[in-house]
Amino acid sequence: MSLELGELHDECGVFGIWNDPHAAQKAYWGTFSLQHRGQESAGIALLQGSNILVDKGMGLLQDAVQLGREESPFGRAAIGHVRYSTSGESSDLNAQPLLMHTRFGPLALAHNGNLVNHRRLRRRLESEGAIFQGTSDSEVLAHLLARSRKPVLTEALLEASQALEGGFAFVLLTVEGIYGIRDQHGIRPLVLGHTPEGAPVLASETCALDIAGAKWERDVRPGEIVHLSDLGLESLSFSTGTDLRACAFEVIYFSRPDSQLQGESMHLKRRLLGKKLAEESPCQADVVVGVPDSSLPAAMGYAEASGIPFDFGLVKNRYIARTFIAPKEHLRSQGVRLKLSAVKEVVEGRRVALIDDSLVRGTTSRHIIQLLRQVGAREVHMRIASPPYLEPCHYGIDTSRAGELAARNLSLPELTKLVGADSLAFLSPEGLTDALGSKGWCMACFGKGYPVPIPQEEEENART
């Protein structure tokens, strides 16, 4: 929940569907189901004959886009995008899908993730005469394609993808098909499915497949380019050095609980995180309270393993969008009060085990604990269902700079005092690994090393 209140943001969500008579409407539904992944801007691109129509704007999808909201206009393929900026400013110019006209024909592009070498690539492209319209790193791929000498788009994509470094998932719409590209470590998610009628679908999460009536087939593999067309599915690899390192925070927080990642339920995984947390860090409490919404499964797991009853001690105001909460500290306390309220009858006079999915700055946790104490909580024991957050993410999550990461700069007693808890404990990295149940996870933010080397200029930018 600390994430939902502005401490962390995922960059984006992407969606694509090919050869469906209701493509615009299904792209709207699918993109709407990914709204939790970005609330700054949204857009839909629709293939109409040999043209691509783009409707996009700032804000939530329902406010920014008309295309696909009602009866579907003619068009057999579409892609969608929701954005939260981690690279490039929040502006209309950076809203996606990006539309470009190339020698391969019109092309619309939607991107989730972050290219760690985008500054270097951009400088090179500009020195060769490229003119960028916005500040987003996503535009780098468009210029790489435009300047490729390869005779066909598939070959140009293979060449361009090999130049990209970081965590990324791209969906591209063309006149003859849709392309999906996933980085060589699979850091950012991308899944593939089909509707009962056989229309292929790409999305950041399986919940978007569900709303479009598609069945999950598999995750796009690390370093893979999938080409969806009337000829079927074509799979190509742009990297031989693939090594799955999917983002662990997709499990901890970002993915919707009804989504699956690597074929496993996010809800059940989060319950298991809570069970592991209870085994490692028990406490004497009368009630277990989860911070809504993403921490509730972990709280249920903690209650189940500890035998302490679970209850809804915090209530979320569902009529305030995530973007409502301002990033400035002097507004954060009031923002928490507007978004959350404590249930006095649940916590008054009781010892509370408060379960949250992360602790980044610590300021939001402090405000939540204050809410509980103000309605009479006798003790508040905070338990975090992830390890201490120690390093900035460079792959598409908007984390605080290194100097603002509380667990990096404070001891556990100092952190406990900062948030105002009677006790504080984190899930261990080993507990997280056990709960995830398989290898192949990026845990760089927990101090476990970056799978893609970070350029010095990016590191220096994150540490200032």
C-alpha positions as CSV (number, residue, x, y, z in Angstrom):
1,M,0.0,0.0,0.0
2,S,2.9,2.3,0.6
3,L,3.4,1.7,-3.1
4,E,-0.1,2.8,-3.9
5,L,0.3,6.0,-2.0
6,G,3.1,7.2,-4.2
7,E,6.3,5.6,-3.0
8,L,6.7,3.3,-6.0
9,H,5.2,3.2,-9.5
10,D,5.5,0.7,-12.3
11,E,6.1,2.4,-15.6
12,C,3.4,1.1,-17.9
13,G,1.0,-1.6,-19.2
14,V,0.7,-2.8,-22.8
15,F,-1.9,-4.7,-24.8
16,G,-2.3,-5.9,-28.3
17,I,-4.9,-7.9,-30.3
18,W,-4.7,-9.1,-34.0
19,N,-7.5,-10.2,-36.4
20,D,-10.5,-9.5,-34.2
21,P,-13.6,-7.6,-35.5
22,H,-14.0,-6.0,-32.1
23,A,-10.3,-5.1,-31.7
24,A,-10.9,-1.5,-30.6
25,Q,-13.3,-2.5,-27.9
26,K,-11.2,-5.4,-26.6
27,A,-8.1,-3.2,-26.6
28,Y,-10.0,-0.7,-24.5
29,W,-11.1,-3.4,-22.1
30,G,-7.7,-5.0,-21.9
31,T,-5.9,-1.7,-21.4
32,F,-8.5,-0.6,-18.8
33,S,-7.7,-3.8,-16.8
34,L,-4.1,-2.6,-16.7
35,Q,-4.9,0.9,-15.4
36,H,-3.2,0.0,-12.1
37,R,0.2,0.0,-14.0
38,G,0.0,3.6,-15.0
39,Q,-2.3,6.6,-14.5
40,E,-0.5,9.5,-16.1
41,S,-1.5,8.9,-19.7
42,A,-3.3,6.3,-21.9
43,G,-3.9,5.5,-25.5
44,I,-5.3,3.1,-28.1
45,A,-4.0,2.6,-31.7
46,L,-6.4,1.0,-34.2
47,L,-5.6,-0.5,-37.6
48,Q,-8.1,0.6,-40.2
49,G,-7.3,-0.7,-43.6
50,S,-3.8,0.6,-44.4
51,N,-3.9,3.3,-41.8
52,I,-3.4,3.5,-38.1
53,L,-5.6,5.7,-35.9
54,V,-4.3,6.8,-32.5
55,D,-6.4,8.2,-29.7
56,K,-4.4,9.1,-26.6
57,G,-4.1,11.8,-23.9
58,M,-3.2,12.6,-20.3
59,G,-4.9,11.0,-17.3
60,L,-6.9,7.8,-16.9
61,L,-8.0,5.8,-19.9
62,Q,-11.7,6.6,-19.4
63,D,-10.9,10.3,-19.5
64,A,-8.2,10.3,-22.2
65,V,-9.6,7.9,-24.8
66,Q,-12.9,7.6,-26.7
67,L,-11.8,5.0,-29.2
68,G,-13.3,1.6,-28.2
69,R,-15.4,2.9,-25.3
70,E,-18.7,2.2,-27.0
71,E,-19.5,0.2,-30.2
72,S,-16.3,-0.8,-31.9
73,P,-15.4,1.2,-35.0
74,F,-14.1,-0.8,-38.0
75,G,-10.6,-2.2,-37.4
76,R,-9.2,-5.7,-37.1
77,A,-6.2,-5.0,-34.9
78,A,-5.3,-2.6,-32.0
79,I,-2.8,-2.0,-29.3
80,G,-3.2,-0.1,-26.0
81,H,-1.0,1.6,-23.4
82,V,-1.2,3.1,-19.9
83,R,1.8,5.0,-18.7
84,Y,3.6,6.2,-15.6
85,S,6.8,8.0,-16.5
86,T,10.1,6.8,-15.1
87,S,12.1,8.0,-18.1
88,G,11.0,11.2,-19.8
89,E,8.7,13.9,-18.4
90,S,4.9,13.5,-18.0
91,S,3.5,15.3,-21.1
92,D,1.3,14.8,-24.2
93,L,4.4,14.3,-26.3
94,N,5.3,11.2,-24.4
95,A,1.9,9.7,-24.2
96,Q,1.7,6.4,-26.1
97,P,1.2,4.6,-28.4
98,L,3.7,6.5,-30.5
99,L,2.7,6.7,-34.2
100,M,5.4,7.0,-36.9
101,H,5.5,6.7,-40.7
102,T,8.4,4.7,-41.9
103,R,9.6,3.1,-45.1
104,F,8.0,-0.1,-43.7
105,G,4.6,1.7,-43.5
106,P,2.8,3.2,-40.5
107,L,3.8,1.8,-37.1
108,A,2.4,2.3,-33.6
109,L,4.6,1.5,-30.6
110,A,3.8,0.9,-26.9
111,H,6.5,0.3,-24.3
112,N,6.7,-1.0,-20.7
113,G,10.0,-0.7,-18.9
114,N,13.2,1.3,-19.0
115,L,16.2,1.3,-21.3
116,V,19.3,1.9,-19.3
117,N,21.4,2.8,-22.3
118,H,18.8,5.2,-23.8
119,R,20.9,8.3,-23.1
120,R,23.8,6.9,-25.0
121,L,21.7,5.7,-27.9
122,R,19.9,9.0,-28.1
123,R,23.1,11.0,-28.3
124,R,24.3,8.7,-31.1
125,L,21.1,9.0,-33.0
126,E,21.0,12.8,-32.6
127,S,24.5,13.0,-33.9
128,E,23.4,11.1,-37.0
129,G,20.6,13.6,-37.6
130,A,17.6,12.0,-35.7
131,I,15.1,14.5,-34.4
132,F,13.2,13.4,-31.3
133,Q,9.7,14.6,-30.6
134,G,9.6,13.8,-26.9
135,T,11.8,12.9,-24.0
136,S,10.7,9.2,-23.5
137,D,13.2,6.4,-23.9
138,S,10.6,4.6,-25.9
139,E,11.2,6.8,-28.9
140,V,14.7,5.4,-29.2
141,L,13.4,2.1,-30.7
142,A,11.4,4.1,-33.3
143,H,14.6,5.9,-34.5
144,L,16.6,2.7,-34.5
145,L,14.0,1.2,-36.9
146,A,13.8,4.3,-39.0
147,R,17.6,4.3,-39.5
148,S,18.0,0.6,-40.1
149,R,19.2,-0.5,-43.6
150,K,17.6,-3.9,-43.2
151,P,15.2,-4.7,-46.1
152,V,12.2,-5.9,-44.0
153,L,10.8,-4.8,-40.6
154,T,11.4,-8.2,-38.9
155,E,15.1,-8.0,-39.6
156,A,15.2,-4.3,-38.5
157,L,13.5,-5.2,-35.2
158,L,16.0,-8.0,-34.6
159,E,18.9,-5.5,-35.2
160,A,17.3,-2.8,-33.1
161,S,16.4,-5.1,-30.2
162,Q,20.1,-6.2,-30.0
163,A,21.1,-2.6,-29.3
164,L,18.6,-2.2,-26.4
165,E,19.7,-2.7,-22.7
166,G,17.5,-2.8,-19.7
167,G,14.1,-4.2,-18.8
168,F,11.5,-3.8,-21.5
169,A,8.4,-5.1,-23.2
170,F,7.3,-3.6,-26.5
171,V,4.2,-4.1,-28.6
172,L,4.2,-2.7,-32.1
173,L,1.2,-2.5,-34.5
174,T,1.8,-2.6,-38.3
175,V,-0.4,-3.1,-41.3
176,E,0.6,-6.7,-41.6
177,G,0.9,-7.8,-38.0
178,I,1.6,-7.2,-34.3
179,Y,5.1,-7.7,-32.8
180,G,5.9,-8.3,-29.1
181,I,9.4,-8.0,-27.8
182,R,10.6,-8.9,-24.3
183,D,14.1,-8.1,-22.9
184,Q,16.7,-10.8,-22.8
185,H,16.2,-11.4,-19.0
186,G,12.4,-11.2,-19.0
187,I,12.5,-8.5,-16.4
188,R,9.3,-6.8,-17.6
189,P,6.4,-9.1,-18.2
190,L,4.6,-10.0,-21.4
191,V,2.1,-12.8,-21.9
192,L,0.6,-14.4,-25.0
193,G,-2.9,-15.8,-25.4
194,H,-5.7,-16.5,-27.9
195,T,-9.4,-15.8,-28.0
196,P,-11.8,-18.7,-28.7
197,E,-12.0,-17.5,-32.3
198,G,-8.2,-17.7,-32.6
199,A,-7.3,-14.0,-32.4
200,P,-3.8,-13.7,-30.7
201,V,-3.4,-11.3,-27.8
202,L,-0.4,-9.8,-26.1
203,A,-0.6,-8.1,-22.7
204,S,1.5,-7.2,-19.6
205,E,-0.7,-9.3,-17.4
206,T,-3.1,-12.3,-17.8
207,C,-5.9,-10.2,-16.2
208,A,-6.0,-8.3,-19.5
209,L,-6.3,-11.6,-21.5
210,D,-9.2,-12.5,-19.2
211,I,-11.2,-9.4,-19.9
212,A,-10.7,-9.7,-23.6
213,G,-12.0,-13.3,-23.5
214,A,-8.6,-14.8,-24.3
215,K,-6.9,-17.8,-22.7
216,W,-3.3,-17.6,-21.5
217,E,-1.0,-19.8,-23.6
218,R,2.4,-18.8,-22.3
219,D,4.7,-16.0,-21.3
220,V,6.8,-14.5,-24.1
221,R,10.3,-15.8,-23.5
222,P,13.3,-13.7,-22.6
223,G,15.0,-12.3,-25.7
224,E,12.0,-13.3,-27.9
225,I,10.2,-11.4,-30.6
226,V,6.8,-12.8,-31.4
227,H,5.2,-11.8,-34.7
228,L,1.4,-12.2,-34.8
229,S,-0.1,-12.1,-38.3
230,D,-2.6,-13.8,-40.7
231,L,0.1,-16.4,-41.2
232,G,0.0,-17.4,-37.6
233,L,2.7,-17.0,-34.9
234,E,6.3,-16.5,-35.7
235,S,9.0,-16.6,-33.0
236,L,12.5,-15.2,-33.3
237,S,15.3,-14.7,-30.7
238,F,17.4,-11.6,-30.7
239,S,19.7,-12.7,-28.0
240,T,21.6,-15.9,-27.2
241,G,22.5,-14.8,-23.7
242,T,19.0,-15.1,-22.2
243,D,18.5,-15.7,-18.5
244,L,15.1,-15.3,-16.9
245,R,15.2,-12.7,-14.2
246,A,11.6,-11.6,-13.9
247,C,10.8,-8.7,-11.5
248,A,10.1,-10.0,-8.0
249,F,8.0,-6.9,-7.4
250,E,5.4,-8.1,-9.9
251,V,4.7,-10.8,-7.3
252,I,5.0,-8.6,-4.3
253,Y,2.9,-5.8,-5.6
254,F,2.5,-4.7,-9.2
255,S,0.5,-7.4,-10.8
256,R,-3.2,-7.7,-10.1
257,P,-4.0,-10.5,-7.6
258,D,-6.1,-12.2,-10.3
259,S,-3.2,-12.3,-12.7
260,Q,-0.7,-15.1,-13.2
261,L,3.0,-14.8,-13.7
262,Q,5.0,-17.8,-15.1
263,G,1.7,-19.7,-14.7
264,E,1.3,-19.1,-11.0
265,S,-1.4,-17.1,-9.1
266,M,-0.3,-13.7,-7.7
267,H,-2.9,-14.0,-4.9
268,L,-1.7,-17.3,-3.7
269,K,1.9,-16.2,-4.0
270,R,1.2,-13.2,-1.8
271,R,-0.6,-15.3,0.8
272,L,2.6,-17.5,0.9
273,L,4.7,-14.4,1.4
274,G,2.6,-13.6,4.5
275,K,3.0,-17.2,5.8
276,K,6.7,-17.0,5.4
277,L,6.7,-13.6,7.2
278,A,4.8,-15.1,10.1
279,E,7.2,-18.0,10.4
280,E,10.2,-15.7,10.4
281,S,8.9,-12.7,12.4
282,P,6.0,-13.7,14.8
283,C,4.6,-11.1,17.2
284,Q,2.2,-10.9,20.1
285,A,-0.9,-9.3,18.6
286,D,-4.7,-9.5,18.9
287,V,-5.5,-8.8,15.3
288,V,-3.8,-8.9,11.9
289,V,-4.5,-5.9,9.6
290,G,-3.4,-5.6,6.0
291,V,-2.9,-2.3,4.3
292,P,-5.4,-2.4,1.4
293,D,-5.4,-3.5,-1.3
294,S,-2.2,-5.3,-2.4
295,S,-1.2,-6.3,1.1
296,L,-4.4,-8.1,2.0
297,P,-3.4,-11.5,0.7
298,A,-0.1,-11.3,2.7
299,A,-2.1,-10.3,5.8
300,M,-4.4,-13.3,5.3
301,G,-1.4,-15.6,5.0
302,Y,0.2,-14.1,8.1
303,A,-3.0,-14.6,10.1
304,E,-3.4,-18.2,8.9
305,A,0.2,-19.1,9.9
306,S,0.2,-17.3,13.2
307,G,-3.3,-18.1,14.4
308,I,-4.1,-14.4,15.0
309,P,-7.4,-13.4,13.6
310,F,-7.5,-11.2,10.4
311,D,-9.8,-8.2,10.2
312,F,-10.3,-5.1,8.1
313,G,-8.8,-2.4,10.3
314,L,-8.1,0.0,7.4
315,V,-10.6,1.0,4.8
316,K,-9.7,2.5,1.4
317,N,-11.5,5.3,-0.3
318,R,-12.0,3.9,-3.8
319,Y,-13.0,7.1,-5.4
320,I,-9.5,8.6,-5.2
321,A,-7.2,7.6,-8.0
322,R,-3.6,6.6,-7.3
323,T,-2.4,9.8,-8.9
324,F,-4.2,11.9,-6.4
325,I,-1.5,11.4,-3.8
326,A,1.1,14.1,-4.3
327,P,4.8,13.1,-4.0
328,K,5.7,16.1,-1.8
329,E,6.1,15.2,1.9
330,H,4.0,18.0,3.3
331,L,1.0,16.7,1.3
332,R,1.5,13.0,2.0
333,S,-0.1,12.9,5.5
334,Q,-3.3,14.5,4.3
335,G,-3.3,12.3,1.2
336,V,-3.1,9.2,3.4
337,R,-6.1,10.5,5.5
338,L,-8.1,11.1,2.4
339,K,-7.3,7.7,0.9
340,L,-7.4,5.6,4.1
341,S,-9.4,5.5,7.3
342,A,-9.0,3.3,10.4
343,V,-11.8,1.2,11.8
344,K,-12.0,2.1,15.4
345,E,-14.0,-0.9,16.4
346,V,-11.4,-3.3,15.0
347,V,-8.2,-1.7,16.5
348,E,-9.2,0.2,19.6
349,G,-7.4,-1.2,22.7
350,R,-5.8,-4.0,20.7
351,R,-2.3,-5.0,19.7
352,V,-2.2,-4.8,15.9
353,A,0.0,-6.7,13.5
354,L,0.2,-4.4,10.5
355,I,1.1,-6.1,7.3
356,D,2.4,-4.1,4.3
357,D,4.1,-5.2,1.1
358,S,7.1,-2.8,1.2
359,L,8.7,0.1,2.9
360,V,10.6,2.6,0.8
361,R,10.8,6.1,2.3
362,G,9.0,5.1,5.4
363,T,6.9,8.2,5.5
364,T,3.7,6.6,4.4
365,S,4.1,3.8,6.9
366,R,4.5,6.4,9.6
367,H,1.2,8.1,8.6
368,I,-0.7,4.8,8.6
369,I,0.6,3.9,12.0
370,Q,-0.5,7.3,13.3
371,L,-4.0,6.6,12.0
372,L,-4.2,3.4,13.9
373,R,-2.9,5.0,17.1
374,Q,-5.4,7.9,16.8
375,V,-8.3,5.4,17.0
376,G,-6.9,3.7,20.0
377,A,-4.5,0.9,18.9
378,R,-2.6,-0.2,22.0
379,E,0.5,-1.5,20.1
380,V,1.4,-1.6,16.4
381,H,3.8,-4.2,15.2
382,M,4.7,-3.7,11.6
383,R,5.7,-6.6,9.3
384,I,6.8,-6.1,5.7
385,A,6.2,-8.9,3.2
386,S,9.4,-8.2,1.3
387,P,13.1,-7.7,2.2
388,P,14.5,-4.2,2.9
389,Y,14.6,-2.0,-0.2
390,L,18.3,-1.1,-0.7
391,E,18.9,-0.2,-4.3
392,P,17.1,2.0,-6.9
393,C,15.5,0.1,-9.8
394,H,16.7,1.0,-13.3
395,Y,14.4,-1.3,-15.2
396,G,11.0,0.5,-15.1
397,I,10.0,1.0,-11.5
398,D,10.0,4.6,-10.3
399,T,11.9,4.2,-7.0
400,S,13.3,7.0,-4.8
401,R,16.9,7.9,-5.3
402,A,19.4,6.0,-3.2
403,G,19.6,8.7,-0.6
404,E,15.8,8.4,0.1
405,L,15.7,4.7,0.6
406,A,15.1,4.3,4.3
407,A,16.4,0.8,4.8
408,R,19.6,1.7,2.9
409,N,20.4,4.6,5.2
410,L,19.0,3.6,8.6
411,S,19.4,0.7,11.0
412,L,16.4,-1.4,12.0
413,P,16.0,0.4,15.4
414,E,16.2,3.7,13.5
415,L,13.6,2.6,11.0
416,T,11.3,1.4,13.8
417,K,11.5,4.8,15.4
418,L,11.0,6.5,12.0
419,V,7.7,4.8,11.3
420,G,6.6,4.9,15.0
421,A,6.0,1.1,15.4
422,D,6.5,-0.9,18.5
423,S,8.4,-3.4,16.4
424,L,9.3,-3.8,12.8
425,A,10.5,-6.8,10.7
426,F,11.0,-7.6,7.1
427,L,10.8,-10.8,5.1
428,S,14.3,-12.2,4.5
429,P,15.6,-12.6,0.9
430,E,15.7,-16.3,1.6
431,G,12.1,-16.2,2.7
432,L,11.2,-14.4,-0.5
433,T,13.1,-16.9,-2.6
434,D,11.4,-19.8,-0.9
435,A,7.9,-18.2,-1.5
436,L,8.7,-17.5,-5.1
437,G,9.4,-21.1,-5.5
438,S,11.7,-21.0,-8.5
439,K,14.8,-19.4,-9.7
440,G,14.8,-16.6,-12.3
441,W,13.9,-13.5,-10.4
442,C,15.4,-10.0,-10.4
443,M,16.0,-9.0,-6.8
444,A,18.4,-6.1,-7.5
445,C,16.3,-3.7,-5.4
446,F,17.1,-6.0,-2.4
447,G,20.8,-5.7,-3.0
448,K,21.1,-8.9,-5.0
449,G,22.8,-7.5,-8.1
450,Y,21.6,-6.0,-11.3
451,P,21.1,-8.5,-14.1
452,V,21.8,-5.8,-16.7
453,P,24.9,-3.6,-16.0
454,I,24.0,0.0,-15.2
455,P,25.9,2.7,-17.1
456,Q,27.8,5.0,-14.8
457,E,25.8,8.0,-15.7
458,E,22.6,6.2,-14.7
459,E,24.1,5.2,-11.4
460,E,25.3,8.7,-10.7
461,N,21.8,10.1,-11.5
462,A,20.2,7.7,-9.1
463,R,22.6,8.5,-6.2
464,T,22.3,12.3,-6.3
